[in-house]
């Protein structure tokens, strides 16, 4: 007996196998596409995270303020004034007292150019005068209305002669030259006597008072004034300016040299 093949059954078997193979391909393709999508997404996310990490420090980094950012306007001006000043207060005192024979100092203040005689605040801006500049002969003898305009900072001093007469002396704070010496007008005998008595009670010199003040508060002396405080105690009021431009006002007992009070000007 001969066994003939069965074509119909074979065709069905092939069709089934083809469908199974096609299904398997679809599953594998889907799996590959899913895997590729995940890998691509992970790579993209990782790149974005890395870039963000690099960007954050740059975006959030704080810039440190400049040294002048923390200073007030007055402090900046004081620093500029001191930077342009070449003659210290003690040399200015010696010059002022030498300008009027036998006189003693009762007040001295460092000022910027263009300040009035009554303005004794050392917070004015200043530009340094050329080194070696000397005052003209006419400047030293000029009247108050014709006083020369300084090109740099100056020391404005008041000294008392032996007879009690007050004189104003202006000194170039760069060259140390006397710019002007003027006798105060309108002083009566009583006022002159009061000034002589006040100086007699001040056994401490302005230089000694300045040392007492700077021993207590470090800085540069910009003003010294002999006067009575609110308790009627004769004191040397000394202004001391620190490197940061802050000013401290120190009252020193004019009789014994002790520091009575301190006040810091934060402006």
Helices and strands as residue ranges (DSSP letters): H 7-60, G 67-70, H 73-84, H 89-99, E 104-111, H 137-140, G 144-146, E 154-160, E 166-172, E 178-183, H 189-201, H 206-216, E 220-228, E 234-241, E 247-253, E 259-265
